[in-house]
């Protein structure tokens, strides 16, 4: 049995914490006793989430190095060192073929999803390494593990997985664990926007997974919480897919599909 307040007196920073997976993570950590800093570009939404869970809002734009540095300095000056960093901030990409996907959009997605994750890891992870303790959990995607029509998002998320492994080796000797969760198709406001424009079809996504359903944001949060907890004290450099069986279902297509 684990304590319902296992993160008591722990400071947790969640980027992208105002909505979707980030909000689910912020809520779960707060429920388990952590003081949560909801870090987001949308300061009003961050403040609303922080008020609801008893945390504090933190303004951050992960695409802006000076903003990331300022946020890390704010945490250090007002709350001390962050014990846990969860990198949820990110953007999606339209499923356009090369030639139609503009270089501007390609650069923007990579800039936020990979470079932004790295900036936050450095800003919060270096102090962790200096104090010889801490946990970082990055959010990647199954899109970074398989082929798909996401020619910037997929490589960026593959980069997050590689970055996780590299930083786990870099900071492991200093007591900092770095792990990664790769969500499958997760029911979030961003996914709902894809449904509303018919870019994505819910039935098709459900049938693409072995469990025949979407993943819930709270299920991703549970995996993140595990990685940050003492239950995972010997785990670092790991990428954990939480995908309702999306990865294992695909290869069954050659045999006529899953036996429903």
Buried (B, 14 or more C-beta within 10 A) or exposed (E): EEEEEBBEEBBBBBBBBBBBBBBBBBBBBBBBBBBBBBBBBBBEBBBBBBEEBEBBBBBBBBBBBEBBBBBBEBBBEEBEBBBBBBBBBBBBBBBBEEEEBEEEBBEBBBBBBBBBBBBBBBBBBBBBBEBEEBBBBBBBBBBBBEEEBBBBBBBBBBBBBBBBBBBBEBBBEBBBBBBBBBBBBBBBEBBEEBEEEEEBEBEEBBBBBBBEBBBBBBBBBBBBBBBBBEEBEEBBBBBBBBBBBBBBBBEEEEEEEBEE
